[in-house]
Amino acid sequence: MEKDLPMPSGDGGSSAGTDSEAADSAPPEEMQPSRPGEHAVSVLWSFGKCLGALLPVYLAGYFGFSISIVLFGLVIYMGWKHGRDGKHSRLQSAMYLLENEQDFTTTRVFRSKRDLPSWVNFPDVEKVEWVNKIIQQAWPFIGQYLEKLLVETIAPSIRASSACLQTLSFTKIDFGDKAMKVVGVKAHTEHDKRQVMLDLYISFAGDVEINVEVKKYFCKAGVKGIQLHGKLRVILEPLIGDVPLVGAITMFFIRRPKLDINWTGLTNLLDIPGLNAMSDTMIMDVIASFLVLPNRLTVPLVADLHVAQLRSPLPRGIVRIHLLEAENLAAKDNYIKGVLAGKSDPYAVLRVGTQTFTSHYVDNNLNPQWREMYEVIVHEVPGQELEVEVFDKDPDQDDFLGRVKLDLDIVRKARFLDEWFTLKDAPSGQVHLRLEWLSLLPSAERLSEVLRRNQNLTISSKTAEPPSAAILVVYLDRAQDLPMKKGSKEPSPIVQLSVQDTTRESRTVYGTTSPVWEEAFTLFIQDPLKQDMEIQVKDDDRSVSLGSVTIPLARLLVTPELTMDQWFQLENSGQASRLYLKAVLRLLWLDEDAIPSPVSPCPTSPGSGQGEGGVTSEGAPGSSSLTPNPCVTRPQNTSPDAAFATEGVLRIRLVEAESLVAKDSFMGRKGKSDPYVKVRVGGVTYKSHVIKENLSPTWNEMYEVILTQLPGQEVQFELFDKDFDQDDFLGRFKINLRDLINSQYTDQWYTLNDVKTGRVHLVMEWLPRGTDLTRLDQILQLQSQQVYQNKTIPSAALLFVYVERAHGLPLKKSGNEPKVGAEISLEGVSNRTKICDRSTSPQWDEAFQFLVRDPRKDILTVKLSHSWGQALGALLLPLREVLAEPDLVLDRWLPLDGALPESEILLRAEVKLLDSKLVECLKSNGDEVTDCDEAVEDHLIPSRDSDMAANLRHRAVPSNEEDSVGGAGGQGQVKLSIVYSSEESRLAITVHACRNLPASAKDGSDPYVSLILLPDKSRTTKRKTSVKKKELNPEFKERFDFDLSLEEATQRRLDLSVKHSVSFMSREKELIGKLQLDLDQVDLNSGVTQWYDLTEEAT
């Protein structure tokens, strides 16, 4: 280092240097007297410039233009002048720095390291001044070569590309005397013995001057001064045992370099604010398309090299990024000009090279949870970085909330990272990332294990694609003897390579039947056993096919090193037409041995760092074991509130109505109504199905709701006539809940209020609760005899769950205490507790209730996790174990699966049988039930005949069997997931796939799915998927979000159509099948995925 830092010269040297610099810098005007003619010209020039500045003001007044036009022009000019002066000063500063590097370094060595070159900051970066001397000496000759290249090669190609540019010419080309400098070199030789890898820190601040003229349009443009700074990686490979010792030179920028250009002539307009950044970005995009990863410039030095494989080698690995959450973000939103402080609407942008991902934004939250997963290809380590930037979503310009940068070589060495990273350039905030390094395996031995892991991987609902099991790298080399176009014209072939829904396209090779592409493509593969690679060779207009070939990826699994390198015969092409390519498959493997196992927490005394429940796991930094201290005595049973398990169940049976008001009319004639009922009770709304054109409808539907006995509660009923625009009111009435509880059971007609006529028949029962297990068989027997139009099954019991606390939970993978939440689920219904502060012994004290269909078969599931992410343990509790307890109450500590041996949860589960009045009529007699048919028929709702069924509006019923064939109408089926997120106030509908669709044309169908949530006058909820070509069992896997409240969502009807994509003049049938589904009949909280039958037309 001392040798590279030259000492300051002595006084004599300094004075001499100063004198010489003064002599050199003396202006030539002072050395020669100016002539009178030159002075007169300068005066006239100054007068002309003043006149030119005042001319726009005079013309604006003469023609009566607004003064705002003059002011606007002045603002544009001032912005242009400011930007141009800034560029000029930056260029001059860079030139001074490069010319006086030694003086700059020695005189400012005590300044921040940011001002020092890389060879001073990093000891493994060497200063190669001898290289700069060679470049400086050869720079004039390099300039001559580049001038010859521009004039003899580039200019003719530009003139040939467009008739408008036929008069283009370079009028001046001067690359100046400021040569490019290499300010530091770092060599990497530890990774691969067959190559030499160099990182060149280059800096170019040149006085380049290039002028271009298009004489036809009298246009002149040019460049005067360029700055370019960046890290250029140069790879010398393969090393060979013959001259020139290196087979090829590959170079690229790992990250985008810094570029600054001074424009002249017509291109001066590019220095206008706004255009300035846009023009520099466009030029940088062009440079990136050639020289920024994953793009490389490869120069072969010997013959017979696979240039495509050198230009696009196999990646170093894959990084799976789990963007989990953030906390303590800065609040950027405010209201009333800052008087009221708000929060932020954060989202994250992740970048690795040219790969960019953007998360969804979380509304009004400083501790957002994203739970999203991304997979990125890592080409070069060390060097490539993961950059995460967090922003606040705003209507105008998004606010910056902080950033994190991480060298991916750290992930490669650690294999697994699960940490909180502090946001830089922000007052506060952390982001939680889980990073996994996936190695590339050249063998299929572990494929089944990889697929099993991916199947068990918990993915956020926001992540549309499942995790990948492999990557496929395809080296497209050449084709031979492709067929001619019509008229015996040579084609201009391109190649489209597709795997499932991902398609990549090659460049176009013009005018040949034997094109050479030498390109490479990388694709993610989810299951190589089921996916195929489809290759189509087409003419450049994409309408004429020149041949195709389909390669099942399963073929690669049985080849050596999962590689195929051969010719493939093209189908639907010429007899000798063939395609040469190399396909390489690599499995993605996560080394789970590298994942740190959680440290077993030990209890400590309440005196130091006690968490909730009196237990913590803090230990000395770096120690692997913790010293146990006396533990706080744990309670052996729960202590719920006195109001626990006091709720009851109200069963409402909507039977029929009569004498309703007719609201529909057609051409002045009185029609009928399409009635439906809304039932509101306890904050829950139920909606019946619509019955077409009937003033005495029969619904035969049943609803059950869990209620707390509070004074003043009412059950509200409202009837409406379904219309396309606004539904008409048909009446309402209310029933006091206290009256229902007192009467226990009612079966009567209720007159509608606020209308002329109409009444509704209801059977309502406040179900008695009991613990007599001998009556369970009779309850289930009655349950099996009751059939309702809305497919609801009566509940047999009510389950009360009280979750008090947990103990001895594992730490997070980073070693920190978790923020624990518990999710309690039963038969598709889930509830979540609050998230406790960081502790291995959280305490919730929360109660939940569930309706139970069959307590002998149902299983209660409790899942514990860190902020709904990392699993911390689970409990599966069959309710038959609760039935075996005294008084049907289980209250004790239970061990957790998938956690530590000492991990337990304390809860109370209590079952109450719902003993309906109708059960009293049932008398068991062996396997037969007798003497109750007449009594049951007196209370059960009678089924209607076929005439009533014809009046019922068609409703799509989900298929119960996953492998059922087609729909009931022969129109196929559609697979949907419908779920409502209360945290985000958003309805999400995922269209997974269709199956067994009928063919709409001779060669199949081109299906897509269109959907809308009715009623929707402005059609803002209309969505549609992409089109799948020639597919009767298409897979879409597309998710659509709707910003609706839960009440709004339950009032909507999903109108879905599967259509065949046809041209405007086609006679083919467009509609394949339809589905209409009222969302109030769907359990929006469970999000269960189901197949639904399609019908030919909605009725």
Disulfide bonds with the S-S distance in Angstrom:
none
